[in-house]
């Protein structure tokens, strides 16, 4: 089966916007379940301060994560942010935003990544990532085994590190974002009751650490950007979030 344009198909949408300035850089993300932004203030060499906004988050414990992010990255060289580690102690989404922001601290213009992953069609999922509207990668998978592109056909969606590390520059960054976005898209096909018991989750992020997941409750508005006229981050102004009418 061949699937062409996926823009109008039902599915998962995720958008990143990175907005650099002289002494700071902000990276924001929004998808069905999350809407967040991280600002790294810097002196062109190291991170001097960190701030984070959680406009929409899925757990009652998530608001505690920005303090951990601040402790993780304040004072770290911009060139060392990606290697700093401690991702599981942090909100993984805030952590990813900090890494993305640091990579673009020296940019002169904003960038945007859009991820689209259609809902399974006869078991086939097609996912794309575009940078400023230009397609960078397209992958297809069936039951989490990649079928396209040929270079990684037969590889698990969860084991793409070798392929990602073989790429350079924009292609590597985009591939990393696409893999994680395509994995998150699974949430559309998992009953909400199975996603709402934090105590069953492995300790792979801030909320799922033992002391947090014992008390975490599922909250937060879920938005299906594959329906209607809303677009991810349509209420984001580069450094802050405005109001939005949710239907």
NUFI-686100 format. One record per residue: residue number from 1; x, y, z of N, C-alpha, C in turn. Coordinates in steps of 0.1 Angstrom, whole numbers, padded with zeros to 4 digits. Atoms other than C-alpha are relative to their C-alpha. Layout:
SITE,NUM,X,Y,Z,X,Y,Z,X,Y,Z
...
//
This chain:
SITE,1,0008,-0012,0000,0000,0000,0000,0009,0012,0000
SITE,2,-0008,-0013,0001,0013,0035,-0009,-0009,0011,0006
SITE,3,0007,-0011,-0006,0003,0065,0012,0007,0013,-0005
SITE,4,-0006,-0012,0005,0009,0099,-0004,0001,0011,0010
SITE,5,0000,-0011,-0009,0004,0132,0013,-0008,-0003,0013
SITE,6,0006,0004,-0013,-0004,0128,0050,-0005,0012,0008
SITE,7,0004,-0012,-0007,-0012,0164,0059,-0015,-0001,0004
SITE,8,0014,0000,-0003,-0050,0157,0058,-0005,-0012,0006
SITE,9,0003,0012,-0006,-0049,0123,0073,-0001,0002,0016
SITE,10,0000,0000,-0015,-0059,0118,0110,0013,-0005,0005
SITE,11,-0012,0004,-0006,-0029,0115,0132,0006,0010,0010
SITE,12,-0007,-0007,-0010,-0004,0129,0156,0008,0012,-0006
SITE,13,-0007,-0011,0005,0010,0164,0151,0009,0005,0012
SITE,14,-0009,-0006,-0011,0040,0179,0170,0009,0011,-0007
SITE,15,-0008,-0012,0005,0057,0213,0164,0010,0005,0010
SITE,16,-0010,-0006,-0008,0089,0227,0177,0003,0014,-0007
SITE,17,-0004,-0013,0004,0098,0264,0174,0012,0005,0008
SITE,18,-0012,-0004,-0007,0132,0277,0183,0002,0015,-0004
SITE,19,-0001,-0015,0002,0136,0315,0188,0013,0005,0007
SITE,20,-0013,-0005,-0006,0172,0328,0193,0000,0015,0001
SITE,21,-0002,-0014,-0002,0181,0362,0206,0015,0002,0004
SITE,22,-0014,-0003,-0002,0214,0379,0215,0005,-0007,0013
SITE,23,-0005,0006,-0013,0216,0366,0251,-0009,-0011,0005
SITE,24,0009,0011,-0004,0190,0338,0252,-0006,-0007,-0013
SITE,25,0006,0007,0011,0173,0312,0231,-0012,-0008,0006
SITE,26,0012,0007,-0005,0138,0297,0236,-0004,-0011,-0010
SITE,27,0005,0011,0008,0126,0263,0223,-0014,-0004,0006
SITE,28,0014,0004,-0005,0089,0254,0225,-0005,-0012,-0008
SITE,29,0005,0012,0006,0070,0223,0217,-0015,-0001,0003
SITE,30,0014,0003,-0003,0033,0214,0214,-0004,-0012,-0008
SITE,31,0006,0012,0007,0015,0181,0205,-0013,-0003,0007
SITE,32,0013,0003,-0006,-0016,0163,0215,0000,0001,0015
SITE,33,0000,0001,-0015,-0005,0160,0252,0008,0011,0007
SITE,34,-0009,-0009,-0006,0021,0187,0258,0001,0013,-0007
SITE,35,-0003,-0013,0005,0027,0224,0254,0010,0007,0010
SITE,36,-0011,-0004,-0009,0060,0237,0269,0010,0008,-0007
SITE,37,-0011,-0008,0006,0088,0261,0264,0011,0001,0010
SITE,38,-0012,-0001,-0009,0124,0264,0278,0008,0012,-0006
SITE,39,-0009,-0010,0004,0145,0295,0277,0014,-0001,0007
SITE,40,-0014,0000,-0005,0183,0293,0281,0005,0014,-0001
SITE,41,-0008,-0012,0001,0199,0326,0290,0015,-0003,0000
SITE,42,-0015,0004,0002,0236,0326,0281,0008,0013,-0002
SITE,43,-0010,-0010,0003,0267,0347,0277,0008,-0003,-0012
SITE,44,-0006,0005,0012,0276,0330,0244,0009,-0011,0003
SITE,45,-0009,0012,-0003,0297,0304,0262,-0008,-0010,0009
SITE,46,0007,0009,-0009,0276,0290,0291,-0014,0005,0003
SITE,47,0014,-0003,-0004,0240,0289,0304,0001,0007,0013
SITE,48,-0001,-0008,-0012,0236,0316,0329,-0013,-0001,0008
SITE,49,0013,0002,-0007,0199,0309,0338,-0009,-0008,-0009
SITE,50,0009,0008,0007,0171,0286,0328,-0014,0003,0005
SITE,51,0014,-0002,-0004,0134,0292,0328,-0009,-0009,-0009
SITE,52,0008,0009,0007,0106,0269,0317,-0015,0003,0003
SITE,53,0015,-0002,-0001,0068,0272,0311,-0007,-0012,-0004
SITE,54,0008,0012,0003,0044,0243,0312,-0014,0005,-0003
SITE,55,0014,-0005,0004,0013,0256,0293,-0010,-0011,0001
SITE,56,0009,0012,0000,-0001,0221,0291,0008,-0012,0003
SITE,57,-0008,0012,-0004,0012,0190,0309,-0009,-0011,0005
SITE,58,0009,0011,-0003,-0002,0155,0315,-0001,-0005,0014
SITE,59,0001,0006,-0014,0004,0149,0352,0001,0011,0010
SITE,60,0000,-0010,-0010,-0002,0168,0384,0014,0003,0006
SITE,61,-0014,-0002,-0006,0035,0164,0394,0009,0008,-0010
SITE,62,-0009,-0007,0010,0049,0180,0362,0004,0014,0004
SITE,63,-0005,-0013,-0004,0050,0215,0376,0013,0001,0008
SITE,64,-0012,0000,-0007,0079,0205,0398,0012,-0002,-0008
SITE,65,-0011,0004,0009,0101,0196,0368,0009,0012,-0003
SITE,66,-0008,-0012,0004,0113,0232,0359,0012,0002,0010
SITE,67,-0011,-0002,-0010,0133,0234,0391,0011,-0009,-0002
SITE,68,-0011,0010,0003,0152,0202,0383,0007,0004,-0013
SITE,69,-0007,-0004,0012,0159,0215,0348,0009,0012,0002
SITE,70,-0009,-0011,-0003,0173,0247,0362,0013,-0004,0007
SITE,71,-0012,0005,-0007,0196,0228,0385,0009,-0008,-0009
SITE,72,-0008,0009,0009,0207,0205,0357,0009,0008,-0009
SITE,73,-0007,-0007,0011,0218,0232,0332,0006,0013,0003
SITE,74,-0006,-0013,-0003,0226,0264,0349,0015,-0001,0002
SITE,75,-0014,0000,0000,0263,0271,0345,0007,-0010,-0009
SITE,76,-0006,0010,0010,0268,0244,0319,0004,0007,-0013
SITE,77,-0004,-0006,0013,0287,0253,0287,-0010,-0004,-0010
SITE,78,0009,0003,0010,0264,0255,0258,0004,-0012,-0008
SITE,79,-0005,0011,0007,0286,0230,0240,-0002,-0013,0007
SITE,80,0001,0012,-0008,0281,0205,0268,-0014,-0003,0004
SITE,81,0014,0002,-0005,0243,0208,0273,-0005,-0014,-0005
SITE,82,0005,0013,0005,0236,0177,0251,0006,-0011,0007
SITE,83,-0007,0011,-0007,0261,0156,0270,-0002,0000,0015
SITE,84,0001,-0002,-0014,0250,0168,0304,-0007,-0012,0007
SITE,85,0006,0012,-0006,0228,0137,0310,-0011,0004,0009
SITE,86,0010,-0002,-0010,0203,0134,0339,-0014,0001,-0006
SITE,87,0013,-0002,0007,0174,0131,0314,-0011,-0007,0008
SITE,88,0011,0007,-0007,0155,0106,0335,-0004,0007,0012
SITE,89,0003,-0008,-0012,0156,0129,0365,-0009,0012,-0004
SITE,90,0008,-0011,0005,0140,0156,0344,-0012,-0004,-0007
SITE,91,0010,0002,0010,0109,0160,0324,0007,-0002,-0013
SITE,92,-0007,0003,0012,0121,0144,0292,-0003,0011,-0011
SITE,93,0003,-0010,0010,0103,0170,0271,0007,0013,0002
SITE,94,-0007,-0012,-0003,0118,0200,0289,0015,-0003,-0003
SITE,95,-0014,0003,0003,0152,0183,0287,0003,0000,-0015
SITE,96,-0002,-0001,0014,0149,0178,0250,-0001,0014,-0006
SITE,97,0001,-0014,0004,0139,0214,0246,0013,0008,0004
SITE,98,-0013,-0007,-0004,0170,0226,0265,0011,-0004,-0009
SITE,99,-0010,0004,0009,0192,0205,0243,-0002,0006,-0014
SITE,100,0003,-0006,0013,0175,0218,0211,0003,0015,0001
SITE,101,-0003,-0014,-0001,0178,0254,0224,0015,0002,-0001
SITE,102,-0015,-0002,-0001,0215,0251,0232,0006,-0002,-0014
SITE,103,-0006,0003,0013,0222,0237,0197,-0002,0012,-0010
SITE,104,0003,-0011,0009,0207,0269,0182,0002,0013,0006
SITE,105,-0002,-0013,-0007,0219,0295,0206,0007,0010,-0008
SITE,106,-0007,-0010,0009,0241,0311,0179,-0007,0003,-0013
SITE,107,0007,-0003,0013,0215,0312,0152,-0005,0014,-0001
SITE,108,0005,-0014,0003,0203,0344,0136,-0015,0001,-0003
SITE,109,0014,0000,0004,0168,0334,0128,-0007,-0012,0006
SITE,110,0008,0011,-0006,0140,0312,0142,-0001,-0012,-0010
SITE,111,0003,0011,0009,0134,0277,0129,-0012,-0008,0006
SITE,112,0012,0007,-0004,0104,0254,0130,0001,-0015,-0005
SITE,113,0001,0014,0004,0101,0216,0129,-0014,-0004,0002
SITE,114,0013,0006,-0001,0068,0199,0122,0001,-0015,-0002
SITE,115,0001,0015,0001,0062,0162,0128,-0014,-0004,-0002
SITE,116,0013,0005,0003,0033,0144,0113,0001,-0015,0000
SITE,117,0000,0015,0000,0025,0107,0120,-0014,-0004,-0001
SITE,118,0014,0004,0002,-0007,0093,0105,-0004,-0011,0009
SITE,119,0005,0012,-0007,-0029,0069,0124,0002,-0012,-0009
SITE,120,-0002,0012,0009,-0023,0033,0112,-0011,-0002,-0010
SITE,121,0009,0004,0012,-0038,0025,0078,0003,-0014,-0004
SITE,122,-0003,0014,0003,-0041,-0012,0074,0013,-0004,0007
SITE,123,-0012,0004,-0007,-0013,-0014,0100,0012,0008,-0003
SITE,124,-0012,-0007,0005,0010,0010,0082,-0001,0015,0006
SITE,125,-0001,-0014,-0005,0021,0043,0098,0011,0007,-0008
SITE,126,-0010,-0009,0007,0038,0071,0078,0002,0012,0009
SITE,127,-0004,-0012,-0009,0057,0098,0097,0010,0008,-0008
SITE,128,-0008,-0010,0006,0074,0129,0084,0005,0010,0010
SITE,129,-0004,-0012,-0007,0095,0157,0098,0004,0010,-0011
SITE,130,-0003,-0011,0009,0098,0191,0080,0006,0011,0008
SITE,131,-0007,-0011,-0006,0121,0219,0088,-0004,0013,-0008
SITE,132,0004,-0012,0007,0106,0253,0079,-0008,-0003,-0013
SITE,133,0008,0004,0011,0082,0235,0056,0006,-0009,-0010
SITE,134,-0007,0009,0009,0108,0214,0038,0002,-0014,0006
SITE,135,-0001,0014,-0005,0107,0176,0042,0015,-0003,0002
SITE,136,-0013,0005,-0003,0138,0162,0059,0000,-0015,0000
SITE,137,0001,0015,0000,0128,0126,0066,-0014,-0005,0000
SITE,138,0013,0007,0000,0099,0103,0060,0003,-0015,0003
SITE,139,-0001,0014,-0003,0097,0069,0076,-0014,-0007,0000
SITE,140,0012,0008,-0001,0071,0041,0074,0003,-0012,0009
SITE,141,-0002,0012,-0008,0067,0014,0099,-0013,-0008,0002
SITE,142,0011,0009,-0002,0044,-0016,0105,0003,-0008,0013
SITE,143,-0002,0007,-0013,0041,-0029,0141,0014,0004,0005
SITE,144,-0013,-0006,-0005,0072,-0007,0150,0012,-0005,-0007
SITE,145,-0012,0004,0008,0094,-0023,0123,0000,0009,-0012
SITE,146,-0001,-0009,0011,0106,0002,0098,0000,-0007,-0014
SITE,147,0001,0006,0014,0097,-0006,0061,0006,0010,-0010
SITE,148,-0006,-0011,0009,0110,0027,0045,0005,0011,0009
SITE,149,-0008,0002,0012,0136,0040,0039,0007,-0013,0000
SITE,150,-0007,0012,0002,0155,0011,0026,0012,-0002,0010
SITE,151,-0012,0000,-0009,0186,0020,0047,-0002,-0005,0014
SITE,152,0003,0005,-0013,0169,0011,0079,-0012,-0009,0000
SITE,153,0011,0010,0001,0142,-0013,0067,0003,-0012,0009
SITE,154,-0002,0011,-0009,0137,-0041,0092,0005,0003,0014
SITE,155,-0004,-0004,-0013,0149,-0021,0121,-0011,0005,0009
SITE,156,0011,-0004,-0009,0128,-0015,0152,0000,0015,0001
SITE,157,0001,-0015,-0002,0115,0021,0156,0007,0004,0012
SITE,158,-0006,-0004,-0013,0130,0020,0191,0015,-0002,0000
SITE,159,-0014,0003,0001,0165,0011,0178,0006,0007,-0012
SITE,160,-0005,-0008,0011,0174,0038,0154,0013,0008,0003
SITE,161,-0011,-0008,-0004,0204,0052,0172,0012,-0001,-0010
SITE,162,-0011,0001,0010,0229,0038,0147,-0002,0009,-0012
SITE,163,0004,-0008,0012,0211,0054,0118,0001,0015,0003
SITE,164,0000,-0014,-0003,0207,0087,0136,0014,0005,0002
SITE,165,-0014,-0005,-0002,0244,0089,0146,0008,0000,-0013
SITE,166,-0007,0001,0013,0254,0081,0110,-0003,0013,-0008
SITE,167,0003,-0012,0007,0238,0114,0099,0007,0012,0006
SITE,168,-0007,-0012,-0005,0251,0149,0103,-0009,0012,0000
SITE,169,0007,-0013,0000,0238,0184,0111,-0015,-0001,0001
SITE,170,0014,-0001,0000,0202,0191,0104,-0007,-0014,-0001
SITE,171,0006,0014,0002,0195,0155,0092,0000,-0008,0013
SITE,172,-0001,0007,-0012,0207,0141,0125,-0010,0005,0011
SITE,173,0009,-0006,-0009,0188,0165,0146,-0015,-0003,-0003
SITE,174,0014,0003,0004,0156,0160,0126,-0003,-0015,0002
SITE,175,0003,0014,-0001,0159,0122,0127,-0002,-0003,0015
SITE,176,0002,0002,-0014,0162,0123,0165,-0014,0004,0005
SITE,177,0013,-0006,-0003,0131,0145,0168,-0011,-0009,-0006
SITE,178,0010,0008,0006,0112,0123,0144,-0002,-0013,0007
SITE,179,0001,0012,-0007,0120,0091,0162,-0009,0001,0012
SITE,180,0008,-0002,-0012,0107,0104,0195,-0014,0004,-0002
SITE,181,0014,-0004,0003,0077,0120,0180,-0008,-0011,-0005
SITE,182,0008,0011,0005,0067,0089,0162,-0003,-0010,0011
SITE,183,0003,0008,-0012,0070,0069,0194,-0011,0006,0008
SITE,184,0011,-0007,-0008,0048,0095,0212,-0013,-0002,-0007
SITE,185,0013,0002,0007,0022,0090,0185,-0007,-0012,0003
SITE,186,0007,0012,-0005,0015,0056,0199,-0011,0003,0010
SITE,187,0010,-0003,-0010,-0005,0073,0226,-0014,0002,-0005
SITE,188,0013,-0001,0006,-0033,0079,0202,-0008,-0013,-0001
SITE,189,0006,0013,0002,-0039,0042,0199,0000,-0009,0013
SITE,190,0000,0006,-0013,-0036,0033,0236,-0011,0005,0008
SITE,191,0011,-0004,-0008,-0067,0034,0257,0005,0009,0012
SITE,192,-0004,-0010,-0011,-0065,0064,0282,0002,-0007,0013
SITE,193,-0002,0006,-0013,-0070,0042,0312,0013,-0007,0002
SITE,194,-0013,0007,0000,-0038,0023,0303,0011,0010,0001
SITE,195,-0010,-0010,-0001,-0020,0056,0302,0000,0008,0013
SITE,196,0003,-0009,-0011,-0033,0070,0334,0004,-0005,0014
SITE,197,-0005,0005,-0012,-0016,0049,0361,0015,0001,0001
SITE,198,-0015,-0003,0000,0018,0064,0368,0008,-0011,0007
SITE,199,-0007,0010,-0008,0026,0037,0393,0005,-0012,-0008
SITE,200,-0004,0011,0009,0030,0012,0364,0011,0004,-0009
SITE,201,-0010,-0005,0010,0055,0033,0345,0014,-0002,0005
SITE,202,-0014,0001,-0004,0092,0027,0344,0006,0014,0003
SITE,203,-0005,-0013,-0005,0113,0055,0361,0009,0007,-0011
SITE,204,-0008,-0006,0011,0123,0072,0328,-0003,0015,-0002
SITE,205,0001,-0015,0000,0113,0108,0336,-0003,0005,0014
SITE,206,0002,-0006,-0013,0107,0132,0365,-0012,-0005,0007
SITE,207,0012,0004,-0006,0071,0122,0371,0000,-0015,0004
SITE,208,0001,0014,-0002,0078,0085,0370,0011,-0005,0009
SITE,209,-0008,0004,-0011,0104,0085,0397,-0008,-0005,0012
SITE,210,0009,0007,-0010,0092,0064,0427,-0007,0009,0009
SITE,211,0007,-0009,-0010,0084,0093,0450,-0011,0008,-0007
SITE,212,0010,-0008,0008,0064,0111,0422,-0011,-0008,-0005
SITE,213,0010,0007,0006,0046,0084,0405,-0010,-0006,0010
SITE,214,0009,0005,-0010,0030,0072,0437,-0012,0010,0003
SITE,215,0010,-0009,-0002,0010,0104,0438,-0005,0007,-0012
SITE,216,0004,-0006,0012,0008,0115,0402,-0013,-0003,-0005
SITE,217,0013,0003,0006,-0026,0119,0386,0000,0006,-0014
SITE,218,0001,-0005,0013,-0034,0123,0350,-0009,0012,-0001
SITE,219,0008,-0012,0002,-0046,0158,0340,0003,0005,-0014
SITE,220,-0005,-0006,0012,-0043,0181,0311,-0010,-0002,-0012
SITE,221,0008,0000,0012,-0063,0189,0280,0007,-0008,-0011
SITE,222,-0006,0007,0012,-0057,0165,0250,-0006,0007,-0012
SITE,223,0004,-0007,0012,-0059,0183,0217,0003,-0009,-0012
SITE,224,-0002,0008,0012,-0063,0164,0184,0002,0011,-0011
SITE,225,-0003,-0010,0010,-0045,0187,0159,-0003,-0005,-0014
SITE,226,0003,0005,0013,-0055,0164,0131,-0015,0003,-0004
SITE,227,0014,-0003,0003,-0091,0177,0134,-0001,0015,0003
SITE,228,0003,-0014,-0003,-0104,0213,0132,0011,0009,-0006
SITE,229,-0009,-0011,0005,-0084,0245,0126,0012,0003,0009
SITE,230,-0011,-0003,-0009,-0061,0246,0156,0013,-0006,-0006
SITE,231,-0014,0005,0003,-0023,0243,0149,0008,0001,0013
SITE,232,-0009,-0001,-0012,0004,0235,0175,0007,0013,0000
SITE,233,-0007,-0012,-0003,0019,0266,0190,-0005,0012,-0007
SITE,234,0006,-0011,0006,-0005,0289,0173,-0002,0012,0009
SITE,235,0002,-0011,-0011,-0007,0309,0206,0014,0003,0006
SITE,236,-0013,-0003,-0005,0031,0311,0211,0006,0011,-0007
SITE,237,-0005,-0012,0006,0048,0344,0206,0015,0001,-0001
SITE,238,-0014,0000,0000,0084,0333,0206,0007,-0001,0014
SITE,239,-0005,0001,-0013,0089,0337,0243,-0011,-0002,0011
SITE,240,0011,0002,-0009,0055,0334,0259,-0013,-0005,-0007
SITE,241,0012,0006,0006,0021,0318,0254,-0012,0010,0003
SITE,242,0012,-0008,-0001,-0011,0338,0247,-0012,-0009,0003
SITE,243,0012,0007,-0002,-0047,0328,0252,-0004,-0008,-0012
SITE,244,0005,0008,0011,-0064,0301,0231,-0014,-0005,0005
SITE,245,0013,0006,-0003,-0100,0290,0229,0000,-0014,-0005
SITE,246,0000,0015,0003,-0102,0252,0231,-0014,-0004,-0001
SITE,247,0013,0005,0002,-0131,0235,0217,-0001,-0015,0003
//
